[in-house]
Amino acid sequence: MFTRREFLQWTAVAAGTIGFSSNVTRLAAQQQLTQDDLLAFDATGDLTILHVTDIHAQLKPIYFRPPSENIGVGMFEGVPPHLVGEAFLKHFDLTPGSALAYAHTMVDYVNLAKTYGRMGGLDRIATVVNAVRAERGDGNVLLLDGGDTWQGSYTSLQTKGQDMVDAMALLKPDAMVGHWEFTYGEDRVLELIDALDYPFLSANVFDTTWDEPVFEAAMMQEVAGHKVAVIGQSMPYTPIANPRWMIPNWSFGIRPEVISAQVEKARADGAEVVILLSHNGFDVDQKLARDVPGIDVILTGHTHDAIPRAIEIGKTLLLASGSHGKFVGRVDLEIKDGKVTAHQSRTIPVFSDVIAPDPAMSAKIDEIRTPYESELNRVIGQADELLYRRGNFNGTWDDVICQGMIEERDAQLAFSPGFRWGATLLPGQDITIDDLHNQTSMTYPSVYRLEFTGQQIKEIMEDVCDNLFNTDPYFQQGGDMVRVGGMAYTCAPKETIGNRISDMTMTATGEPIELEKNYVVAGWASVNEDVEGPAIWDVMENYIARKQTVTASGADVVKVVGI
């Protein structure tokens, strides 16, 4: 909950923008927002937990548009995090046009982005973390990293994650978990973990030969004089959502029985607080909170959801702290007689024009990026409209990538994965190599060109759709729907597998896609080994440089029914 002071501050900021669009009014609104406003918190108890997750190697501030579709099914329909736009604002009592409305929703996104600017930046995150540590005392604060930290940018690809390991060392996390980290391969992951000054926790990762834990499952640490257990959970579907051949000797899975055993062990060892540091995804962790008793706090990641404050599931607090460095999650706990008796929580929005950069982290970021600066800043084109990715279905960045693959690879159709990472560009912004790699930097980038039958295309679409909209969260893998180019279709999320996808048509002609007919398809990020084709960033650099000004197709390719 906000204090009265916070409420008045945020209302004042909102009042500066509602109903006005002049630059003077926007500047005034921005100037009303201060670092003290952003850090204001009704401190409770003596133990503070800070949470960052899904930074995706974004060292610098970015724009990141929240989704316009985040469909929930089954018991999670119409509840956080499956609320967008006006429904999100109403549920969390946020004022339209305010700074928090901009941070959390896509409503009037371009205008508010111009008002409040970029968000994130590891140097601004460092300022937030250092300020909370100074306020509460170093020994009273636990900083936890929810993973997807080492992947997602040009420098992370070039250094194989070393850039983020070096930068995060200055933040001094107490523990982390992983997902995209594993796409550097077993040897590199172990090499980077050996360099960490804090544990890489994964209770759910086992050796396939001996069925023994690969990493530390949990840690016990004294914080504010209390015994605090942290159990780690890496992304359970890593060998399915990403290439198994990169991690052939490790098995994953949700493994609720393993988590339950870890909770029981922690309690037996005297833990007063049990935290699950998770990369399961929001809905998986909602179910896990119901299935595994004894967890006080779940810090969830993977699905890139951000909510202003934690929700309560029974006696468990569940907090999602967003992605790309836009937020730092904070949970304060009061502990009496070995139990949590009170709490406060919120996600702190990291407005980069308001929060001062930490000098030491800024210097480290400059050191990391300087060898690549000329290439990072090389302009290859311009965005004609808002280019974004996040959402259950095609975003405009996805449309551009699909069209680029169709033209550059001489294909009829294109598939692009439903990744949730990738920064946003505003209309009129230059597109640099840095921007392109924020959408494409990964270790299996080959763009294939293959023939698929219409039946195979439908089966692929149905399979991905079930991963997204299965009513049992334990069967969801946490991405968004595969993005398509050259075709349109109807999606019924509440149907069962085999019945969700219909009316597949070619957008160029309006003709139906025939199940027995072959179609030339271009795509990238296949999990199969030895995929042949140029890297996606090379394909897209050629396309963008040739077009110079790029725009999405504008086609409404997905019709959603039954929701």
C-alpha positions in Angstrom: 0.0 0.0 0.0 1.1 3.6 -0.6 1.4 6.0 2.3 -0.6 9.2 2.3 2.6 11.0 1.4 3.3 8.8 -1.6 -0.3 9.1 -2.8 -0.2 12.9 -2.7 3.1 12.9 -4.6 2.0 10.6 -7.3 -1.3 12.4 -7.7 0.5 15.7 -8.1 2.6 14.2 -10.8 -0.4 12.8 -12.6 -2.2 16.2 -12.4 0.5 17.8 -14.4 -0.3 15.6 -17.5 -4.0 14.8 -17.6 -5.7 16.7 -20.3 -2.6 18.5 -21.6 0.0 17.8 -24.2 2.1 20.9 -24.4 5.9 20.5 -24.0 5.8 23.0 -21.1 3.2 21.0 -19.2 5.1 17.8 -19.8 8.4 19.3 -18.6 6.6 20.6 -15.5 5.2 17.1 -14.8 8.6 15.6 -15.2 10.2 18.2 -12.9 7.7 17.4 -10.2 9.0 13.8 -10.0 12.0 13.4 -7.8 14.3 10.6 -6.8 12.9 10.9 -3.3 9.4 10.3 -4.7 10.5 7.2 -6.4 12.2 5.8 -3.3 9.6 6.8 -0.8 8.4 3.7 1.1 6.5 2.9 4.3 9.3 0.9 5.8 8.1 -2.1 7.9 10.1 -4.4 10.2 13.8 -4.7 9.9 14.3 -7.0 6.9 14.3 -5.7 3.3 14.4 -7.9 0.2 15.3 -6.3 -3.2 14.6 -8.1 -6.4 15.7 -7.5 -10.0 14.9 -9.9 -12.8 14.9 -10.3 -16.6 17.3 -7.5 -17.2 18.3 -9.1 -20.5 21.8 -7.5 -20.5 20.4 -3.9 -20.8 23.2 -1.8 -19.3 21.7 1.5 -20.5 18.2 3.0 -20.1 15.6 2.0 -22.6 12.0 2.3 -23.7 9.9 -0.8 -23.1 6.2 -0.7 -24.0 4.0 -3.0 -21.8 1.7 -5.4 -23.5 -1.7 -4.7 -25.0 -2.6 -8.4 -24.6 -1.9 -10.5 -21.6 -4.6 -13.1 -21.7 -5.2 -15.3 -18.7 -7.1 -18.6 -18.9 -8.8 -20.8 -16.3 -8.6 -19.6 -12.7 -6.2 -16.8 -13.8 -8.5 -15.1 -16.3 -8.9 -11.4 -15.5 -6.6 -11.3 -12.5 -3.0 -10.0 -12.2 -0.9 -10.2 -14.2 -3.5 -10.7 -16.9 -4.8 -7.2 -16.9 -3.7 -4.5 -19.4 -4.4 -0.9 -20.1 -7.4 0.7 -18.4 -8.3 -2.6 -16.6 -4.8 -2.6 -15.0 -5.1 1.1 -14.0 -8.5 0.5 -12.4 -7.4 -2.7 -10.6 -4.3 -1.1 -9.0 -5.9 2.4 -8.6 -3.4 4.2 -10.8 -4.2 7.6 -12.3 -4.3 7.7 -16.1 -1.5 9.8 -17.5 0.6 9.4 -14.4 4.2 8.3 -14.2 3.1 4.9 -12.8 0.5 4.5 -15.6 3.3 5.0 -18.1 5.6 2.5 -16.3 2.9 -0.2 -16.2 0.7 0.1 -19.2 0.6 0.9 -22.9 -2.1 3.6 -22.6 -1.0 6.7 -24.5 2.5 5.2 -24.5 4.2 7.4 -27.1 3.1 10.6 -25.5 4.0 9.5 -22.0 7.3 8.1 -23.1 8.1 11.6 -24.4 7.1 13.0 -21.1 8.8 10.7 -18.7 11.7 9.3 -20.9 13.6 6.1 -20.7 13.6 3.7 -17.8 16.2 1.4 -16.4 20.0 1.4 -16.7 22.2 -0.6 -14.4 23.8 2.6 -13.0 20.3 3.9 -12.0 19.5 0.5 -10.5 22.7 0.7 -8.5 21.6 4.1 -7.1 18.3 2.6 -6.0 20.0 -0.4 -4.4 22.6 1.7 -2.6 20.0 4.1 -1.3 17.9 1.3 0.2 21.0 -0.2 1.7 22.0 3.1 3.2 18.4 3.6 4.6 18.1 0.2 6.1 21.7 -0.8 6.8 23.7 -3.3 4.7 23.1 -6.2 7.0 19.4 -5.7 6.8 19.0 -6.0 3.0 19.0 -9.0 0.7 19.4 -8.4 -3.0 18.3 -11.3 -5.3 18.7 -11.6 -9.1 15.9 -13.6 -10.8 17.9 -14.5 -13.9 17.8 -13.7 -17.7 20.6 -11.3 -16.8 23.5 -12.4 -19.1 21.7 -12.4 -22.5 20.0 -9.9 -24.8 22.4 -7.3 -26.1 25.4 -6.8 -28.5 28.0 -6.7 -25.7 26.6 -9.7 -23.9 26.8 -11.7 -27.1 30.3 -10.5 -27.9 31.6 -11.3 -24.3 29.5 -14.4 -23.8 27.9 -12.9 -20.7 31.1 -11.6 -19.1 29.9 -7.9 -19.4 26.9 -8.6 -17.2 28.9 -10.7 -14.7 31.4 -7.9 -14.3 28.7 -5.2 -14.0 26.5 -7.2 -11.6 29.5 -7.8 -9.4 29.3 -4.1 -8.4 25.7 -4.5 -7.3 26.7 -7.4 -5.0 23.7 -9.6 -5.3 23.3 -12.3 -2.6 22.1 -15.0 -5.1 20.8 -15.5 -8.6 19.0 -18.2 -10.7 19.0 -18.6 -14.5 17.3 -19.3 -17.8 18.8 -17.7 -20.9 22.2 -17.9 -19.1 22.1 -21.6 -20.1 22.1 -20.8 -23.8 25.8 -20.1 -23.6 26.3 -23.8 -23.1 27.3 -25.9 -20.1 31.0 -25.1 -20.1 30.6 -21.4 -20.3 27.8 -21.3 -17.7 30.0 -23.2 -15.2 33.0 -20.9 -16.1 30.9 -17.7 -15.4 29.4 -19.2 -12.2 32.9 -19.9 -10.9 33.7 -16.2 -11.2 30.7 -15.1 -9.1 31.0 -13.9 -5.5 27.5 -15.2 -4.8 25.7 -18.5 -5.3 23.9 -19.6 -8.4 20.9 -21.4 -7.0 18.8 -24.1 -8.8 17.0 -26.7 -6.8 15.4 -28.0 -9.9 18.4 -28.7 -12.1 19.8 -32.3 -11.9 22.6 -34.2 -13.6 21.0 -36.6 -16.2 23.6 -39.4 -15.4 23.4 -39.6 -11.6 20.2 -37.6 -11.0 22.2 -35.4 -8.6 21.8 -31.6 -8.1 24.1 -29.6 -10.4 24.0 -26.4 -8.4 23.3 -25.3 -4.9 19.6 -25.7 -4.2 19.3 -23.1 -1.4 21.2 -20.9 0.9 20.7 -19.8 4.5 21.8 -16.3 5.4 21.4 -14.1 8.5 19.7 -10.9 7.6 18.7 -8.3 10.1 19.4 -10.9 12.8 17.0 -13.4 11.2 17.7 -16.7 9.6 16.5 -16.3 6.0 16.5 -19.2 3.5 16.5 -18.6 -0.2 15.6 -21.5 -2.6 16.5 -21.2 -6.2 14.3 -22.2 -9.2 15.7 -21.9 -12.7 13.3 -21.9 -15.7 11.9 -25.4 -15.7 11.3 -25.8 -19.4 14.8 -24.6 -20.5 15.7 -27.7 -22.6 12.4 -27.4 -24.5 12.1 -23.6 -25.0 15.8 -23.5 -25.8 18.2 -25.9 -27.4 18.7 -29.1 -25.4 22.0 -29.8 -27.2 23.5 -26.8 -25.4 22.9 -28.4 -22.0 22.7 -32.2 -22.8 23.7 -33.3 -19.3 21.2 -31.4 -17.2 17.5 -31.9 -16.6 15.1 -29.3 -15.4 11.4 -29.3 -14.5 9.1 -27.6 -12.0 9.7 -30.3 -9.3 7.3 -29.1 -6.6 8.2 -32.0 -4.5 11.8 -30.9 -4.5 10.8 -27.3 -3.5 8.6 -28.7 -0.8 11.5 -30.8 0.6 13.8 -27.7 0.5 11.2 -25.7 2.4 10.9 -28.4 5.1 14.7 -28.6 5.4 15.0 -24.8 5.7 12.4 -24.7 8.5 14.0 -27.7 10.2 17.3 -25.7 10.1 15.7 -22.8 11.8 14.7 -20.5 8.9 12.3 -17.7 10.1 11.7 -16.6 6.5 11.7 -18.8 3.4 12.0 -17.1 0.0 11.6 -18.8 -3.4 13.7 -17.0 -6.0 12.0 -18.2 -9.1 12.2 -18.1 -12.9 9.0 -20.1 -13.3 6.7 -17.4 -14.6 3.8 -15.7 -12.8 1.1 -18.3 -13.2 3.3 -21.2 -12.4 4.3 -19.5 -9.2 0.7 -18.7 -8.4 -0.1 -22.4 -8.5 3.1 -23.4 -6.7 2.2 -21.0 -3.9 -1.0 -23.1 -3.4 0.8 -26.4 -3.8 3.8 -25.9 -1.6 3.0 -24.5 1.9 5.6 -22.7 4.0 7.0 -20.2 1.5 6.8 -16.6 2.8 7.8 -14.8 -0.4 8.0 -15.8 -4.0 10.0 -13.4 -6.2 8.9 -14.4 -9.7 10.4 -13.8 -13.1 10.5 -15.1 -16.7 7.1 -13.8 -17.9 8.3 -10.1 -17.6 5.2 -9.1 -15.6 5.3 -6.1 -13.4 2.8 -5.3 -10.6 2.9 -2.3 -8.3 2.8 -4.4 -5.2 2.8 -8.1 -4.2 -0.3 -10.2 -4.2 -1.1 -12.5 -1.4 -1.9 -16.2 -2.0 -2.7 -17.7 1.4 0.3 -16.8 3.5 2.6 -16.3 0.6 3.5 -13.0 -1.0 4.1 -13.1 -4.7 6.0 -10.2 -6.4 6.8 -9.7 -10.1 9.4 -7.0 -10.7 9.1 -6.5 -14.5 12.0 -6.7 -16.9 14.8 -4.8 -18.7 15.7 -2.9 -15.6 12.5 -0.9 -15.5 11.8 -1.8 -11.8 13.4 -2.8 -8.6 11.1 -4.9 -6.4 11.1 -4.2 -2.7 9.5 -6.3 0.1 9.9 -5.3 3.8 9.1 -7.9 6.4 8.4 -7.7 10.2 9.3 -10.9 12.0 8.3 -11.9 15.5 8.7 -15.2 17.2 10.1 -16.7 14.1 7.2 -15.8 11.8 6.4 -13.0 9.4 3.8 -10.8 11.1 3.6 -7.8 8.7 4.8 -6.7 5.3 5.0 -3.9 2.8 5.9 -4.2 -0.9 6.1 -2.2 -4.1 8.0 -2.1 -7.4 10.2 1.0 -7.6 10.0 2.4 -11.2 13.5 3.3 -12.4 13.0 6.6 -14.4 16.4 7.3 -15.8 15.9 11.0 -16.1 15.0 11.3 -12.4 17.3 8.8 -10.7 21.0 9.9 -10.7 23.4 7.3 -12.1 25.8 5.7 -9.7 29.3 6.9 -10.7 31.1 3.5 -10.2 28.5 1.6 -12.2 28.5 4.3 -15.0 32.3 3.9 -15.3 32.0 0.1 -15.5 29.3 0.4 -18.2 31.5 2.8 -20.2 34.4 0.4 -19.8 32.3 -2.5 -21.1 30.9 -0.6 -24.1 33.8 1.5 -25.2 35.5 -1.2 -27.3 32.3 -1.7 -29.3 31.0 1.9 -29.3 31.4 2.8 -32.9 29.6 -0.4 -34.0 26.9 0.0 -31.3 26.1 3.5 -32.5 26.2 2.7 -36.3 22.8 3.8 -37.7 21.2 1.5 -40.3 17.8 3.0 -40.6 14.9 4.7 -38.9 11.7 3.7 -37.3 8.6 5.1 -39.0 6.4 4.1 -36.1 6.5 2.7 -32.6 8.4 -0.6 -32.8 7.7 -2.9 -29.8 7.6 -6.6 -29.2 5.9 -7.4 -25.9 2.3 -8.9 -26.1 0.6 -12.2 -26.6 0.6 -11.8 -30.4 2.5 -9.9 -33.1 4.2 -6.6 -32.1 5.4 -4.1 -34.7 9.0 -5.2 -34.2 7.9 -8.7 -34.9 6.1 -7.6 -38.1 9.3 -5.9 -39.3 11.4 -9.0 -38.6 8.9 -11.3 -40.3 8.7 -9.1 -43.4 12.5 -8.8 -43.5 12.9 -12.6 -43.5 10.3 -13.0 -46.2 12.0 -10.5 -48.5 15.6 -11.4 -47.7 15.1 -15.1 -47.8 12.5 -15.2 -50.6 9.9 -16.9 -48.6 6.1 -17.0 -48.6 5.7 -17.1 -44.8 7.8 -16.2 -41.8 7.9 -17.4 -38.2 9.5 -15.4 -35.4 9.7 -16.7 -31.8 7.5 -15.2 -29.1 10.3 -13.8 -27.1 9.4 -11.3 -24.4 12.8 -9.5 -24.5 13.6 -6.6 -26.8 13.5 -2.9 -26.2 11.1 -0.4 -27.8 11.8 2.4 -30.3 9.7 5.5 -30.6 8.5 6.9 -34.0 11.3 8.7 -35.7 14.2 7.1 -33.7 17.3 6.0 -35.5 17.8 2.2 -35.6 21.3 1.4 -34.6 23.2 -1.9 -34.4 22.7 -1.7 -30.7 18.9 -1.6 -31.2 18.9 -4.4 -33.7 20.8 -6.7 -31.3 18.5 -5.8 -28.5 15.9 -7.8 -30.6 18.1 -10.5 -31.9 21.3 -11.2 -29.8 21.4 -14.9 -29.0 23.6 -18.0 -29.6 21.4 -19.8 -32.1 20.5 -17.0 -34.6 20.4 -18.9 -38.0 17.6 -18.0 -40.3 16.4 -21.1 -42.0 14.4 -21.5 -45.2 12.3 -24.6 -45.4 9.1 -26.0 -46.8 6.2 -26.8 -44.5 2.8 -28.2 -45.3 -0.2 -26.3 -44.2 -0.9 -29.2 -41.8 2.6 -28.8 -40.2 2.0 -25.0 -39.9 -1.2 -25.6 -38.0 0.4 -28.1 -35.7 3.2 -25.7 -34.9 0.8 -23.0 -34.2 -1.4 -25.2 -32.0 1.5 -26.5 -30.0 2.8 -23.0 -29.2 -0.7 -21.8 -28.4 -1.1 -24.6 -25.9 2.2 -23.7 -24.3 0.7 -20.2 -23.8 -2.9 -20.9 -23.0 -3.0 -24.3 -21.2 -5.3 -23.9 -18.2 -2.8 -25.8 -16.1 0.1 -23.4 -15.5 2.5 -26.3 -15.0 2.2 -26.9 -18.8 2.9 -23.3 -19.8 6.4 -22.4 -20.9 6.1 -18.6 -20.5 6.7 -17.1 -23.9 4.2 -15.4 -26.2 2.6 -16.7 -29.4 4.9 -17.4 -32.3 4.9 -14.3 -34.5 3.8 -14.8 -38.1 4.4 -13.0 -41.4 2.6 -13.5 -44.6 -0.4 -15.1 -43.0 -3.4 -14.3 -40.8 -5.4 -16.6 -38.5 -8.0 -16.8 -35.8 -7.1 -17.8 -32.3 -9.5 -19.1 -29.6 -7.4 -19.2 -26.4 -10.0 -20.9 -24.3 -10.3 -23.9 -26.6 -8.3 -27.1 -26.3 -5.2 -28.1 -28.2 -6.0 -28.8 -31.9 -9.0 -26.4 -31.8 -7.5 -23.0 -31.0 -6.1 -22.1 -34.5 -8.4 -21.7 -37.5 -9.0 -19.6 -40.7 -5.4 -19.5 -41.7 -5.0 -17.4 -44.8 -2.3 -15.8 -47.0 -2.3 -12.1 -46.3 -1.1 -11.3 -49.8 -4.0 -13.0 -51.6 -6.6 -13.8 -48.9 -6.5 -17.4 -50.0 -6.8 -20.1 -47.3 -3.7 -22.0 -46.4 -4.3 -25.6 -47.6 -3.3 -28.4 -45.2 -1.8 -30.6 -48.0 0.0 -27.8 -49.8 3.7 -26.9 -49.3 4.8 -23.4 -48.3 8.3 -21.8 -48.2 8.8 -20.6 -44.6 11.7 -18.5 -43.2 12.3 -18.5 -39.5 14.9 -18.2 -36.8 15.9 -19.4 -33.3 15.2 -23.0 -34.1 16.1 -25.2 -31.1 17.4 -27.9 -33.5 21.2 -28.4 -33.9 23.1 -27.6 -37.1 20.4 -25.2 -38.6 21.7 -23.7 -41.8 21.3 -20.0 -42.7 22.6 -16.5 -42.1 22.4 -14.9 -38.7 19.1 -13.0 -38.1 21.0 -9.7 -37.4 22.7 -9.9 -40.7 19.4 -10.6 -42.5 17.7 -7.7 -40.7 20.6 -5.3 -41.2 20.4 -5.9 -44.9 16.6 -5.4 -44.9 16.6 -2.2 -42.7 19.6 -0.6 -44.6 17.8 -1.3 -47.9 14.5 0.2 -46.7 16.1 3.0 -44.6 12.7 3.8 -43.0 10.9 0.8 -41.7 7.3 0.3 -40.8 5.2 -2.7 -39.7 2.9 -4.3 -42.3 -0.1 -2.7 -40.6 -2.1 -5.9 -41.2 -4.3 -7.1 -38.4 -3.1 -10.7 -38.7 -4.6 -12.2 -35.6 -8.3 -12.3 -34.7 -8.8 -13.4 -31.1 -12.2 -14.9 -30.3 -14.0 -16.3 -27.2 -12.4 -14.1 -24.5 
